[in-house]
Amino acid sequence: MLDALHISLLQDQATAHWHDSSAPLQTARDAFETLILDQHRANFDLWHREDAARDPLAADQAIAAVKRAIDKLNQRRNDLVERIDVALLESIPTQSVELPLNSETPGLMVDRLSILALKIFHTEEETRRKEASAEHHQRNRERLALLLEQRDDLTSCLATLWTEVRNGKRRFKLYRQLKMYNDPALNPVLYSRPLTPDG
């Protein structure tokens, strides 16, 4: 069900396609790959909203709108990580509590791969940005090499974890993120202020 190398390929293709619709995009083969792409899309949108939030010329109202969008996207991102882990847990037999427990779930590793795919795409862009200096290009070639190495390592770790889980040698648990800031019953700024008639 989980193919770490294929996940990296899907994330790379989707990143390129969402930046340029003429780039090829492999469609999801099943519901699990749809989850992978949905989660990556949340990170893609979050990445670009985060860029906009750092615009020093943006009006306060625009920054507030971007921040609210970031909160919603971050919630979606985390919800999809949990859905990836649920799908994986449902695809395997019940795990023995005697098995060594992995602290990081496959879903969280997929999320890290997603962010690496975005960093790799944008760093590669910086290696050839026309108005940038030769030093800038070289610095980003060095950064790109490091990012690619980190992704190779993480892809290998994810593949190993999933093999060990399937072979009954290691287990993972669903870790709920339990975010509080978007919940009006848990965020004191929201529950301590009376709602206005329009919400």
LOKE-544873 format. One record per atom (N, C-alpha, C): residue number from 1; atom name; x, y, z; residue in one letter. Coordinates in steps of 0.1 Angstrom, whole numbers. Example, Ala and Ser with C-alpha at 12.3 -4.5 7.8 and 13.67 -1.06 7.14 Angstrom:
BEGIN
REC pos site    xx    yy    zz code
REC   1    N   132   -57    78    A
REC   1   CA   123   -45    78    A
REC   1    C   132   -33    78    A
REC   2    N   128   -22    71    S
REC   2   CA   137   -11    71    S
REC   2    C   129     0    79    S
This chain:
BEGIN
REC pos site    xx    yy    zz code
REC   1    N     8   -12     0    M
REC   1   CA     0     0     0    M
REC   1    C     9    12     0    M
REC   2    N    19    12     8    L
REC   2   CA    28    24     9    L
REC   2    C    41    22     1    L
REC   3    N    44    30    -9    D
REC   3   CA    56    29   -16    D
REC   3    C    63    43   -15    D
REC   4    N    73    43    -7    A
REC   4   CA    79    56    -3    A
REC   4    C    85    63   -15    A
REC   5    N    92    56   -24    L
REC   5   CA    97    62   -36    L
REC   5    C    86    68   -45    L
REC   6    N    76    60   -46    H
REC   6   CA    64    65   -55    H
REC   6    C    58    77   -49    H
REC   7    N    57    78   -36    I
REC   7   CA    51    89   -29    I
REC   7    C    60   102   -32    I
REC   8    N    73   100   -32    S
REC   8   CA    82   112   -35    S
REC   8    C    80   116   -50    S
REC   9    N    78   106   -59    L
REC   9   CA    76   109   -73    L
REC   9    C    63   117   -75    L
REC  10    N    52   112   -68    L
REC  10   CA    39   119   -69    L
REC  10    C    40   133   -64    L
REC  11    N    47   135   -53    Q
REC  11   CA    48   148   -47    Q
REC  11    C    56   158   -56    Q
REC  12    N    67   152   -62    D
REC  12   CA    74   161   -72    D
REC  12    C    66   164   -84    D
REC  13    N    59   155   -90    Q
REC  13   CA    51   157  -102    Q
REC  13    C    40   167   -99    Q
REC  14    N    34   165   -87    A
REC  14   CA    23   174   -84    A
REC  14    C    28   189   -82    A
REC  15    N    39   190   -75    T
REC  15   CA    45   203   -73    T
REC  15    C    48   210   -86    T
REC  16    N    54   203   -95    A
REC  16   CA    57   209  -108    A
REC  16    C    44   213  -116    A
REC  17    N    34   204  -115    H
REC  17   CA    22   206  -122    H
REC  17    C    14   218  -117    H
REC  18    N    14   219  -104    W
REC  18   CA     6   230   -97    W
REC  18    C    13   243  -100    W
REC  19    N    26   243  -103    H
REC  19   CA    32   256  -106    H
REC  19    C    31   258  -121    H
REC  20    N    29   248  -129    D
REC  20   CA    29   249  -144    D
REC  20    C    20   238  -149    D
REC  21    N     8   241  -153    S
REC  21   CA    -2   231  -156    S
REC  21    C     2   223  -169    S
REC  22    N    12   227  -176    S
REC  22   CA    17   220  -188    S
REC  22    C    26   208  -183    S
REC  23    N    31   208  -171    A
REC  23   CA    39   197  -166    A
REC  23    C    30   185  -164    A
REC  24    N    36   173  -167    P
REC  24   CA    28   161  -165    P
REC  24    C    24   158  -151    P
REC  25    N    12   152  -149    L
REC  25   CA     8   149  -135    L
REC  25    C     2   135  -136    L
REC  26    N     7   126  -128    Q
REC  26   CA     2   112  -127    Q
REC  26    C   -10   112  -118    Q
REC  27    N   -21   107  -123    T
REC  27   CA   -33   107  -115    T
REC  27    C   -32    96  -104    T
REC  28    N   -39    99   -93    A
REC  28   CA   -39    89   -82    A
REC  28    C   -45    76   -87    A
REC  29    N   -38    65   -83    R
REC  29   CA   -43    52   -87    R
REC  29    C   -54    46   -77    R
REC  30    N   -54    52   -65    D
REC  30   CA   -64    47   -56    D
REC  30    C   -67    57   -45    D
REC  31    N   -75    54   -35    A
REC  31   CA   -79    63   -25    A
REC  31    C   -68    68   -17    A
REC  32    N   -58    58   -14    F
REC  32   CA   -46    62    -6    F
REC  32    C   -38    72   -13    F
REC  33    N   -36    71   -26    E
REC  33   CA   -28    81   -33    E
REC  33    C   -35    94   -34    E
REC  34    N   -48    94   -35    T
REC  34   CA   -56   106   -34    T
REC  34    C   -53   113   -21    T
REC  35    N   -53   106   -10    L
REC  35   CA   -50   112     3    L
REC  35    C   -36   118     3    L
REC  36    N   -26   111    -3    I
REC  36   CA   -12   116    -3    I
REC  36    C   -12   129   -11    I
REC  37    N   -19   130   -22    L
REC  37   CA   -19   142   -30    L
REC  37    C   -27   153   -24    L
REC  38    N   -38   150   -17    D
REC  38   CA   -46   160   -10    D
REC  38    C   -37   166     2    D
REC  39    N   -30   158     9    Q
REC  39   CA   -22   162    20    Q
REC  39    C   -10   171    14    Q
REC  40    N    -5   167     3    H
REC  40   CA     6   175    -3    H
REC  40    C     0   188    -8    H
REC  41    N   -12   188   -13    R
REC  41   CA   -18   201   -18    R
REC  41    C   -20   211    -6    R
REC  42    N   -24   205     5    A
REC  42   CA   -25   214    17    A
REC  42    C   -12   221    20    A
REC  43    N    -1   213    19    N
REC  43   CA    13   219    22    N
REC  43    C    16   229    11    N
REC  44    N    13   225    -2    F
REC  44   CA    16   234   -13    F
REC  44    C     9   248   -11    F
REC  45    N    -4   247    -7    D
REC  45   CA   -11   260    -5    D
REC  45    C    -6   267     7    D
REC  46    N    -3   260    17    L
REC  46   CA     3   266    30    L
REC  46    C    16   273    27    L
REC  47    N    25   266    19    W
REC  47   CA    38   272    16    W
REC  47    C    36   286     9    W
REC  48    N    27   287     0    H
REC  48   CA    25   300    -7    H
REC  48    C    18   310     1    H
REC  49    N     9   306    10    R
REC  49   CA     3   315    19    R
REC  49    C    14   321    29    R
REC  50    N    23   312    33    E
REC  50   CA    33   316    42    E
REC  50    C    42   326    35    E
REC  51    N    45   325    23    D
REC  51   CA    53   335    15    D
REC  51    C    45   348    15    D
REC  52    N    32   348    13    A
REC  52   CA    24   360    12    A
REC  52    C    24   367    26    A
REC  53    N    24   359    37    A
REC  53   CA    24   365    50    A
REC  53    C    36   373    54    A
REC  54    N    47   371    46    R
REC  54   CA    59   378    49    R
REC  54    C    62   390    40    R
REC  55    N    51   394    33    D
REC  55   CA    53   405    24    D
REC  55    C    53   418    32    D
REC  56    N    64   425    33    P
REC  56   CA    65   437    41    P
REC  56    C    56   449    36    P
REC  57    N    51   448    24    L
REC  57   CA    43   459    19    L
REC  57    C    28   456    20    L
REC  58    N    25   444    25    A
REC  58   CA    11   440    26    A
REC  58    C     4   448    36    A
REC  59    N    -9   451    34    A
REC  59   CA   -17   458    44    A
REC  59    C   -20   449    55    A
REC  60    N   -23   454    67    D
REC  60   CA   -26   446    79    D
REC  60    C   -38   437    76    D
REC  61    N   -48   442    69    Q
REC  61   CA   -60   435    66    Q
REC  61    C   -57   422    58    Q
REC  62    N   -48   424    48    A
REC  62   CA   -44   413    39    A
REC  62    C   -36   403    47    A
REC  63    N   -27   407    56    I
REC  63   CA   -20   398    65    I
REC  63    C   -29   390    74    I
REC  64    N   -39   397    79    A
REC  64   CA   -49   390    88    A
REC  64    C   -56   379    80    A
REC  65    N   -60   382    68    A
REC  65   CA   -67   372    59    A
REC  65    C   -58   360    56    A
REC  66    N   -46   363    53    V
REC  66   CA   -36   353    50    V
REC  66    C   -34   344    63    V
REC  67    N   -33   350    74    K
REC  67   CA   -31   342    87    K
REC  67    C   -43   333    89    K
REC  68    N   -55   338    87    R
REC  68   CA   -67   329    89    R
REC  68    C   -66   317    79    R
REC  69    N   -62   320    66    A
REC  69   CA   -61   310    56    A
REC  69    C   -51   299    61    A
REC  70    N   -39   304    66    I
REC  70   CA   -29   295    71    I
REC  70    C   -34   286    82    I
REC  71    N   -42   292    91    D
REC  71   CA   -47   283   102    D
REC  71    C   -56   272    96    D
REC  72    N   -64   275    87    K
REC  72   CA   -73   265    81    K
REC  72    C   -65   255    73    K
REC  73    N   -55   259    66    L
REC  73   CA   -47   250    58    L
REC  73    C   -39   241    67    L
REC  74    N   -34   247    78    N
REC  74   CA   -26   238    87    N
REC  74    C   -35   228    94    N
REC  75    N   -47   232    97    Q
REC  75   CA   -57   222   103    Q
REC  75    C   -59   211    93    Q
REC  76    N   -62   215    80    R
REC  76   CA   -64   204    70    R
REC  76    C   -52   195    68    R
REC  77    N   -40   202    68    R
REC  77   CA   -28   194    66    R
REC  77    C   -27   183    77    R
REC  78    N   -29   187    90    N
REC  78   CA   -28   178   101    N
REC  78    C   -39   167   101    N
REC  79    N   -51   171    97    D
REC  79   CA   -62   162    96    D
REC  79    C   -59   151    85    D
REC  80    N   -53   155    74    L
REC  80   CA   -49   145    64    L
REC  80    C   -38   136    68    L
REC  81    N   -28   141    76    V
REC  81   CA   -18   133    81    V
REC  81    C   -24   121    89    V
REC  82    N   -34   125    98    E
REC  82   CA   -41   115   106    E
REC  82    C   -49   105    97    E
REC  83    N   -55   110    86    R
REC  83   CA   -62   101    77    R
REC  83    C   -53    91    70    R
REC  84    N   -41    96    67    I
REC  84   CA   -31    87    61    I
REC  84    C   -28    76    71    I
REC  85    N   -25    79    83    D
REC  85   CA   -22    69    94    D
REC  85    C   -33    60    96    D
REC  86    N   -46    65    96    V
REC  86   CA   -57    56    98    V
REC  86    C   -58    46    87    V
REC  87    N   -57    51    75    A
REC  87   CA   -57    42    63    A
REC  87    C   -47    31    64    A
REC  88    N   -35    35    68    L
REC  88   CA   -24    25    69    L
REC  88    C   -27    15    80    L
REC  89    N   -32    20    92    L
REC  89   CA   -35    11   103    L
REC  89    C   -46     1    99    L
REC  90    N   -56     6    91    E
REC  90   CA   -67    -3    87    E
REC  90    C   -62   -13    77    E
REC  91    N   -51   -11    71    S
REC  91   CA   -47   -21    60    S
REC  91    C   -38   -32    66    S
REC  92    N   -35   -32    79    I
REC  92   CA   -27   -42    85    I
REC  92    C   -34   -49    96    I
REC  93    N   -29   -61   100    P
REC  93   CA   -35   -68   111    P
REC  93    C   -33   -60   124    P
REC  94    N   -40   -63   134    T
REC  94   CA   -38   -56   147    T
REC  94    C   -24   -59   152    T
REC  95    N   -17   -48   156    Q
REC  95   CA    -4   -49   160    Q
REC  95    C    -2   -53   175    Q
REC  96    N     8   -61   178    S
REC  96   CA    10   -65   192    S
REC  96    C    16   -54   199    S
REC  97    N    11   -51   211    V
REC  97   CA    17   -41   220    V
REC  97    C    31   -44   225    V
REC  98    N    35   -56   222    E
REC  98   CA    49   -60   226    E
REC  98    C    59   -56   216    E
REC  99    N    55   -52   204    L
REC  99   CA    65   -47   194    L
REC  99    C    71   -34   198    L
REC 100    N    83   -31   193    P
REC 100   CA    89   -18   195    P
REC 100    C    80    -7   189    P
REC 101    N    78     4   195    L
REC 101   CA    69    14   191    L
REC 101    C    78    25   184    L
REC 102    N    74    29   171    N
REC 102   CA    81    40   164    N
REC 102    C    74    53   169    N
REC 103    N    82    62   172    S
REC 103   CA    76    75   178    S
REC 103    C    70    83   167    S
REC 104    N    75    82   154    E
REC 104   CA    70    90   143    E
REC 104    C    62    81   134    E
REC 105    N    50    86   131    T
REC 105   CA    41    77   123    T
REC 105    C    45    79   108    T
REC 106    N    40    69    99    P
REC 106   CA    42    71    85    P
REC 106    C    36    83    80    P
REC 107    N    24    87    85    G
REC 107   CA    18    99    80    G
REC 107    C    26   112    82    G
REC 108    N    33   112    94    L
REC 108   CA    41   124    97    L
REC 108    C    54   124    88    L
REC 109    N    59   112    85    M
REC 109   CA    70   111    76    M
REC 109    C    66   115    61    M
REC 110    N    54   112    57    V
REC 110   CA    49   116    44    V
REC 110    C    48   131    44    V
REC 111    N    43   137    55    D
REC 111   CA    42   152    56    D
REC 111    C    56   158    55    D
REC 112    N    66   152    61    R
REC 112   CA    80   158    60    R
REC 112    C    85   156    46    R
REC 113    N    82   145    39    L
REC 113   CA    85   143    25    L
REC 113    C    79   154    16    L
REC 114    N    66   157    19    S
REC 114   CA    59   167    12    S
REC 114    C    66   181    13    S
REC 115    N    70   184    25    I
REC 115   CA    77   197    27    I
REC 115    C    90   197    20    I
REC 116    N    97   186    20    L
REC 116   CA   110   185    13    L
REC 116    C   108   187    -2    L
REC 117    N    97   181    -7    A
REC 117   CA    95   182   -22    A
REC 117    C    93   197   -25    A
REC 118    N    86   205   -17    L
REC 118   CA    85   219   -19    L
REC 118    C    98   227   -18    L
REC 119    N   106   223    -8    K
REC 119   CA   119   230    -6    K
REC 119    C   128   227   -18    K
REC 120    N   128   214   -23    I
REC 120   CA   136   210   -34    I
REC 120    C   132   218   -46    I
REC 121    N   119   219   -49    F
REC 121   CA   114   226   -61    F
REC 121    C   119   241   -61    F
REC 122    N   116   247   -50    H
REC 122   CA   119   262   -49    H
REC 122    C   134   264   -48    H
REC 123    N   142   255   -42    T
REC 123   CA   156   257   -41    T
REC 123    C   162   255   -55    T
REC 124    N   157   246   -62    E
REC 124   CA   162   244   -76    E
REC 124    C   159   256   -85    E
REC 125    N   148   262   -83    E
REC 125   CA   145   275   -90    E
REC 125    C   155   285   -87    E
REC 126    N   160   286   -74    E
REC 126   CA   169   296   -70    E
REC 126    C   183   294   -76    E
REC 127    N   186   281   -80    T
REC 127   CA   199   278   -86    T
REC 127    C   200   284  -100    T
REC 128    N   189   289  -106    R
REC 128   CA   189   294  -120    R
REC 128    C   182   307  -121    R
REC 129    N   179   314  -110    R
REC 129   CA   172   326  -111    R
REC 129    C   181   337  -118    R
REC 130    N   175   343  -128    K
REC 130   CA   183   351  -137    K
REC 130    C   190   363  -130    K
REC 131    N   182   370  -122    E
REC 131   CA   187   382  -116    E
REC 131    C   196   380  -104    E
REC 132    N   198   367  -100    A
REC 132   CA   206   364   -88    A
REC 132    C   220   362   -92    A
REC 133    N   229   364   -82    S
REC 133   CA   243   363   -84    S
REC 133    C   248   349   -86    S
REC 134    N   261   348   -90    A
REC 134   CA   267   334   -91    A
REC 134    C   268   328   -77    A
REC 135    N   271   336   -67    E
REC 135   CA   272   331   -54    E
REC 135    C   259   326   -49    E
REC 136    N   248   333   -52    H
REC 136   CA   235   328   -48    H
REC 136    C   232   315   -55    H
REC 137    N   235   314   -68    H
REC 137   CA   233   301   -75    H
REC 137    C   241   290   -68    H
REC 138    N   253   292   -65    Q
REC 138   CA   262   282   -59    Q
REC 138    C   257   278   -45    Q
REC 139    N   253   288   -37    R
REC 139   CA   247   285   -23    R
REC 139    C   235   276   -24    R
REC 140    N   227   279   -34    N
REC 140   CA   215   271   -35    N
REC 140    C   217   257   -42    N
REC 141    N   228   256   -50    R
REC 141   CA   232   242   -54    R
REC 141    C   236   234   -42    R
REC 142    N   243   240   -33    E
REC 142   CA   248   233   -21    E
REC 142    C   236   229   -12    E
REC 143    N   226   239   -11    R
REC 143   CA   214   236    -3    R
REC 143    C   206   225   -10    R
REC 144    N   205   225   -23    L
REC 144   CA   197   215   -30    L
REC 144    C   203   201   -28    L
REC 145    N   216   200   -29    A
REC 145   CA   223   187   -26    A
REC 145    C   220   182   -13    A
REC 146    N   220   190    -3    L
REC 146   CA   216   186    11    L
REC 146    C   202   182    12    L
REC 147    N   193   190     6    L
REC 147   CA   179   186     6    L
REC 147    C   176   173     0    L
REC 148    N   183   170   -11    L
REC 148   CA   181   157   -18    L
REC 148    C   186   146   -10    L
REC 149    N   197   148    -3    E
REC 149   CA   202   138     6    E
REC 149    C   193   135    17    E
REC 150    N   187   146    23    Q
REC 150   CA   178   144    34    Q
REC 150    C   165   136    29    Q
REC 151    N   161   140    17    R
REC 151   CA   149   132    12    R
REC 151    C   152   118    10    R
REC 152    N   164   115     4    D
REC 152   CA   168   101     2    D
REC 152    C   168    93    15    D
REC 153    N   173   100    25    D
REC 153   CA   174    93    39    D
REC 153    C   160    91    44    D
REC 154    N   151   101    43    L
REC 154   CA   138   100    49    L
REC 154    C   130    89    41    L
REC 155    N   131    89    28    T
REC 155   CA   124    80    19    T
REC 155    C   128    65    23    T
REC 156    N   141    63    25    S
REC 156   CA   146    50    30    S
REC 156    C   141    46    43    S
REC 157    N   140    56    53    C
REC 157   CA   135    53    66    C
REC 157    C   120    50    66    C
REC 158    N   113    57    57    L
REC 158   CA    98    54    56    L
REC 158    C    96    40    50    L
REC 159    N   104    36    40    A
REC 159   CA   103    23    34    A
REC 159    C   106    12    44    A
REC 160    N   117    15    52    T
REC 160   CA   121     5    62    T
REC 160    C   110     3    73    T
REC 161    N   105    15    77    L
REC 161   CA    95    14    88    L
REC 161    C    83     6    83    L
REC 162    N    78     9    71    W
REC 162   CA    66     2    66    W
REC 162    C    69   -13    64    W
REC 163    N    81   -17    59    T
REC 163   CA    84   -31    58    T
REC 163    C    84   -38    72    T
REC 164    N    90   -31    82    E
REC 164   CA    90   -37    95    E
REC 164    C    76   -38   101    E
REC 165    N    68   -28    99    V
REC 165   CA    54   -29   103    V
REC 165    C    47   -40    97    V
REC 166    N    48   -41    84    R
REC 166   CA    41   -52    77    R
REC 166    C    46   -66    81    R
REC 167    N    59   -67    84    N
REC 167   CA    65   -80    88    N
REC 167    C    63   -82   103    N
REC 168    N    56   -74   110    G
REC 168   CA    53   -76   125    G
REC 168    C    66   -74   133    G
REC 169    N    75   -65   129    K
REC 169   CA    87   -63   137    K
REC 169    C    86   -49   145    K
REC 170    N    77   -40   141    R
REC 170   CA    77   -27   147    R
REC 170    C    62   -22   145    R
REC 171    N    58   -13   154    R
REC 171   CA    45    -8   153    R
REC 171    C    45     7   154    R
REC 172    N    33    13   151    F
REC 172   CA    31    27   153    F
REC 172    C    17    29   157    F
REC 173    N    14    40   163    K
REC 173   CA     1    44   168    K
REC 173    C    -4    56   161    K
REC 174    N   -17    58   161    L
REC 174   CA   -23    70   156    L
REC 174    C   -21    81   167    L
REC 175    N   -14    91   164    Y
REC 175   CA   -12   103   173    Y
REC 175    C   -21   114   169    Y
REC 176    N   -32   117   176    R
REC 176   CA   -40   128   173    R
REC 176    C   -33   141   176    R
REC 177    N   -35   151   167    Q
REC 177   CA   -28   163   169    Q
REC 177    C   -35   172   179    Q
REC 178    N   -48   170   180    L
REC 178   CA   -56   177   191    L
REC 178    C   -53   192   191    L
REC 179    N   -53   198   179    K
REC 179   CA   -51   213   178    K
REC 179    C   -62   220   186    K
REC 180    N   -58   231   192    M
REC 180   CA   -68   238   201    M
REC 180    C   -72   252   195    M
REC 181    N   -63   258   186    Y
REC 181   CA   -65   272   183    Y
REC 181    C   -77   274   174    Y
REC 182    N   -82   264   166    N
REC 182   CA   -93   266   158    N
REC 182    C  -106   262   165    N
REC 183    N  -106   257   177    D
REC 183   CA  -117   252   184    D
REC 183    C  -123   263   193    D
REC 184    N  -135   268   190    P
REC 184   CA  -141   278   199    P
REC 184    C  -143   274   213    P
REC 185    N  -143   261   216    A
REC 185   CA  -145   257   229    A
REC 185    C  -132   256   237    A
REC 186    N  -121   257   230    L
REC 186   CA  -108   255   236    L
REC 186    C   -98   267   235    L
REC 187    N  -101   276   226    N
REC 187   CA   -92   287   224    N
REC 187    C   -98   299   233    N
REC 188    N   -91   303   243    P
REC 188   CA   -97   313   252    P
REC 188    C  -100   326   246    P
REC 189    N   -93   330   235    V
REC 189   CA   -96   342   228    V
REC 189    C  -110   341   222    V
REC 190    N  -114   329   218    L
REC 190   CA  -127   327   211    L
REC 190    C  -138   325   221    L
REC 191    N  -135   317   232    Y
REC 191   CA  -146   314   241    Y
REC 191    C  -149   325   252    Y
REC 192    N  -139   334   253    S
REC 192   CA  -141   345   263    S
REC 192    C  -148   357   257    S
REC 193    N  -150   357   244    R
REC 193   CA  -156   369   238    R
REC 193    C  -170   365   233    R
REC 194    N  -180   372   236    P
REC 194   CA  -193   369   232    P
REC 194    C  -194   370   217    P
REC 195    N  -201   361   211    L
REC 195   CA  -203   362   196    L
REC 195    C  -212   373   192    L
REC 196    N  -208   379   181    T
REC 196   CA  -216   390   175    T
REC 196    C  -228   384   167    T
REC 197    N  -238   391   164    P
REC 197   CA  -250   385   157    P
REC 197    C  -246   379   144    P
REC 198    N  -235   384   137    D
REC 198   CA  -231   378   124    D
REC 198    C  -221   367   126    D
REC 199    N  -218   363   138    G
REC 199   CA  -208   352   141    G
REC 199    C  -194   357   143    G
